[in-house]
Amino acid sequence: MSVRTHDQVSLGEELPGLTLHVDRATLVGYAGASGDRNVIHWDERFARSVGLPDVIAHGMWTMGAAVEVVTSWVGDPGRVVDYGTRFTRPVVVPYEEGADVEVSAKVTSLDEKTRRAVVDVTATCAGEKVLGRCRVTVQLD
């Protein structure tokens, strides 16, 4: 896919949504890649002992996976010039079924001079927002 140009983007444009499935195997793989082997991400007995409902996904996995809705749309992950979010709720990952994170996004700002777009991202799991103030700035051609 080619990189989006400023002329191809419109204010208020809704990006194609994305469903991200996460299961225990995903969490183990992410733990190995990131070095974050916190027990709350793989041992449900421990997670529950510290007040969590079950094992939870790594916040940084959630953040990194959610931005895919923007990087796929813009055509190049290197076009992300700023990305920030707040973690509002954990993604609970039950052993048998895992969890689905639903991601949607919308262009909320478009600057003709800098050729940059700001995209607000919404990520939910089980009907609850898991990321808040999730905003991505991308450089367009």
N, C-alpha and C positions, 0 to 999 in steps of 0.2 A: 504494500500500500504506500502511496506517496504521502508526503507531508501536506497537511492542510494549508491552504493559503487564506489570507485575511478575507479575500473576496468570497470564499466558500463557507464562511461562518457568519451566523446571524445572532444577534442579541436575543436571548430567550430560547435558543435552539436546545432541544432535548437530545441528549446523546443516547445511542442504543443501550438499553439496560444489560445487566450482567448478573448471573447467579453463580456464586462461588461456593463450591462444596468443600467442607473441611471435615476431616475425620482424624482419628488417632494417628494413623500412618502419616498424614500431613504434618501433624504436630511433632512427631518424632523426627521426621525429615527436617523440619524447620529448626528444631532444637539443635540438631547436628550441624546444620549450616550456619546458624547464628551464634552458637555457643551458649544460648540461653536454655539451660537444662533445669530450670526451676521446676520443682516437684508438682506444682499446681497445674502444670501443662501435661502431665502424664499419669499421675496417681490419684484416682478418684477418692480413695479413702483419705489421703492427706488433704486434698482440696476441700473435702467436706469438713474435715476437722478444723479448718481455718475459716469456716463460714461460707464457703462457696457452694453452689448447688451441685457442682460436678467439676470435672476437668474443664479448663477454659483455654481458648486459643490465645496465643501470644498477641499482645496488642500490636506489635510491630508487624506481625504476619497480616493482621486485619488491615492495617494501614497500607502496607505494601501491596496486598492483593486488591484492595478497593481502587487504587489509582489506575489499575489496568483498564477500567472503563474509559479513562481519559487518554492513556497512552495508545490504546488501540484506535481510538477515534482520531487523535492528532497525527498518528502515523509514525511516531518516533519517540521512544521514552526519553531520549536526550533533549527533547523540546520542553520538558518540564523545568521551569526556572525557579519555582517556589511551590512548596507543598506543606500545608500545616493542618492539623486537626486536634481535636480533644477526644479522649476516650471516655465515652459516656456510660457504657455498659459492656461487660465482658461477653464474648461469644462462648456460650456454653456448648460443649461438644460431648454429647452422650456416646457411650461406647458403641452401641449397636448401629444407630442411624446417622451419627455425625450431625452436622448442622449446615444449613444453607444461609449464606449472606447475600441478600438482595442489594444490588448497587444500581443507583440511577444518578444522572448528572444533568446539569443545565448550564448553559453559558449565561453568566450574569453580568459580564462586563467585556467590552470590546474596545480596544484602543487603536485607532487607525494610525496614529503617529508611531507608536512603538511596535505595532503589529502583534500585540499580545492579547490573549483572551484569558479571562478568569472564569473558571468552571467550579460551581458548587456541587459537591458530591454528597449523596445521601446513602448511607449504608445501614441496613436493618437486618436483624436476625429474630425470627419468631415474632415479628411485628413490632419489635422494639429498636429504636435507634441505637447503634453501637458506636457511631462516630458523630461528633458534633462539630460545628463550625469547620467542616472539611472543605478546604478551598485549594484549588490547584491553578497556578498561573502557567500558561504555555506560550511559547514563542511560535508564531505562525510565519509562513513564508510570505 
